[in-house]
Amino acid sequence: MDQNADMASDLPQKETITVTIRHVPVGVHLGLQTHAKLARQSMQDYLLEQLSRIATRPTMADVLARAQARRDSRGTRVTRVTRVTKEDLVRFGDEDREQ
């Protein structure tokens, strides 16, 4: 399992902190406002939801390591770092859904 998801799930969910982000460009702020309105959420609720998704999503390194482990378990012998392609990731995702 991914370390970020482990860390996020281990945190007390009732305790909160305040996060401040400074120097947000106006265009970014307007885009976030638009997304929040379309989701029928306050900016606070929208940003909290997005940050929660980011905190629990596996990192790209975790995804690539998992894909590499699958490739290795299928008998591919790796003697050097093997590049995992986008096609590999799609195929691995398809195989996950089939299981």
Secondary structure, DSSP 8 states (H G I E B T S, - for coil): --HHHHHHHHS-SS-----------HHHHHHHHHHHHHTT--HHHHHHHHHHHHHHS--HHHHHHHHHHHHHHTT---SS-----HHHHHHHHHHHHH-
